[in-house]
Amino acid sequence: MPTLLARPRTFPAWVPLLIAALLIAADQALKAWALAHLQEGAAPVPFIPGVLDWVLTFNTGAAWSLLSGSAVPLAVARLLVGLGILAYLVVRPQNRFLTVVLSMIAAGAIGNTIDGLRLGRVTDMLHAPPLSAVTQALHAGNFPIFNLADSLVVVGTLLLLIASFVGERQPKV
């Protein structure tokens, strides 16, 4: 019985490029909307009340402002990761699941690369009060404000981790 990761590939080699392009476009459109409609330092604007707010901020580093002031070097590293993943998917096609998940991660990396190279900082606009409640309970401050690109990288990575456990389970005989 094939596992989630062992399913045969059915996507043509151009599909990961299309997936990544669409996700990058969505990320950039959301960032453009945020820059046009939100003000840095303004009060949160509820999007999904109690779950998700709009809050414009900028980050010159990585999550939790790690490596602040390193937007360009981080952008170059993100670009290499994103393009490397896409090149891998084109040269060594994978099954549908891995193609989609790795394309998500590549799109997230490239989406934040664009900001880092173009603006010298990454535009963030999503605030999740429930996540901040968790990090505050752990005495780790507020959960960082994030963007779609960040979400693509995190969700893609979590799906890879989950799939690695699902894929390793052996069926009972």
C-alpha positions in Angstrom: 0.0 0.0 0.0 1.5 3.3 -1.0 2.1 6.0 1.7 1.4 9.7 1.3 4.9 10.3 0.2 5.3 7.3 -2.1 2.4 8.1 -4.5 3.5 8.4 -8.1 4.0 11.9 -9.5 1.3 13.1 -11.8 2.2 16.8 -12.2 4.2 18.1 -15.2 7.5 19.7 -14.3 6.1 23.3 -14.9 3.4 22.9 -12.2 5.7 23.8 -9.2 6.7 27.0 -11.1 3.0 27.9 -11.6 2.1 27.1 -8.0 5.0 29.3 -6.7 4.2 32.1 -9.2 0.5 32.2 -8.1 1.4 32.2 -4.4 4.1 34.8 -4.8 1.6 37.0 -6.7 -0.9 36.6 -3.9 1.7 37.4 -1.3 2.8 40.5 -3.2 -0.8 41.6 -3.7 -1.6 41.3 0.0 1.5 43.3 0.9 0.6 46.0 -1.7 -2.9 46.2 -0.2 -1.5 46.5 3.3 0.9 49.3 2.3 -2.0 51.2 0.6 -4.7 50.7 3.3 -2.9 50.3 6.7 -0.8 52.6 8.7 2.3 51.6 10.7 1.6 52.1 14.4 -2.2 52.2 14.0 -4.5 50.1 16.2 -5.2 46.6 15.0 -8.1 46.3 12.5 -10.1 43.1 13.1 -10.2 40.8 10.1 -11.6 37.7 11.8 -12.5 39.1 15.3 -10.5 37.5 18.1 -8.5 35.4 15.6 -6.8 37.6 13.1 -6.1 41.4 12.9 -4.5 43.7 10.3 -1.5 45.4 11.8 1.1 47.0 9.5 4.7 46.6 10.5 8.1 46.0 8.9 10.9 43.7 9.7 14.6 44.0 8.6 15.4 40.6 10.0 13.8 37.2 10.4 11.0 35.9 12.8 10.9 37.6 16.2 13.3 40.3 14.6 16.2 37.9 14.7 19.1 39.2 12.7 17.6 42.7 12.5 19.2 45.0 10.0 20.2 42.0 7.8 17.4 42.4 5.2 19.6 42.1 2.1 21.8 39.1 3.2 18.6 37.4 4.4 16.9 38.1 1.1 19.8 36.6 -0.8 19.7 33.5 1.4 15.9 33.2 0.9 16.3 33.6 -2.8 18.9 30.8 -3.0 16.6 28.6 -0.9 13.5 29.3 -3.0 15.1 29.0 -6.4 17.0 25.9 -5.2 13.8 24.2 -4.2 12.1 25.1 -7.5 15.1 23.9 -9.5 15.1 20.6 -7.5 11.4 20.1 -8.3 11.9 20.7 -12.0 15.1 18.6 -12.3 13.8 15.8 -9.9 10.0 15.8 -10.1 8.3 14.6 -6.9 4.9 13.3 -6.1 1.9 15.7 -5.9 2.1 16.2 -2.2 5.8 17.1 -2.1 5.4 19.3 -5.2 2.7 21.4 -3.6 4.4 21.6 -0.2 7.8 22.4 -1.5 6.4 24.9 -3.9 4.7 26.6 -1.0 8.0 26.9 0.9 9.8 28.2 -2.2 7.1 30.8 -2.8 7.2 32.0 0.8 11.0 32.4 0.6 10.9 34.2 -2.7 7.9 36.4 -1.6 10.0 37.7 1.4 13.1 38.0 -0.9 11.2 40.5 -3.1 10.5 42.8 -0.1 14.1 42.4 1.3 15.7 43.4 -2.0 13.1 46.0 -3.1 12.4 47.7 0.2 15.3 46.6 2.5 12.6 45.2 4.9 9.8 42.7 4.8 6.2 44.0 5.0 4.1 42.2 7.7 0.4 42.7 8.3 -1.2 39.7 10.0 -1.5 39.6 13.8 -3.0 36.5 15.5 -4.1 37.3 19.1 -4.6 33.6 20.0 -0.9 32.9 19.0 0.2 35.9 21.1 -1.8 34.5 24.1 0.2 31.2 23.8 3.6 32.9 23.5 2.8 35.3 26.3 1.8 32.3 28.5 5.3 30.9 27.7 6.8 34.2 28.7 8.0 34.7 25.1 6.3 38.1 24.4 3.9 38.7 21.6 3.7 36.4 18.6 5.3 38.2 15.7 3.2 40.0 13.1 3.6 38.0 9.9 2.6 37.8 6.2 1.4 35.3 3.7 4.9 34.3 2.7 5.8 33.5 6.3 2.6 31.4 6.6 3.5 29.5 3.4 6.9 28.6 4.8 5.6 27.6 8.2 2.6 25.6 7.0 4.7 23.9 4.3 7.3 22.9 6.8 4.6 21.6 9.3 3.1 19.6 6.5 6.5 18.1 5.6 7.0 17.1 9.3 3.5 15.6 9.6 4.0 13.7 6.3 7.4 12.3 7.5 5.6 10.7 10.5 2.7 9.5 8.4 5.0 8.1 5.8 7.1 6.2 8.3 4.2 4.2 9.8 4.1 0.7 8.7 0.7 -1.0 8.1 -0.2 -3.7 10.5 -0.1 -7.2 9.0 
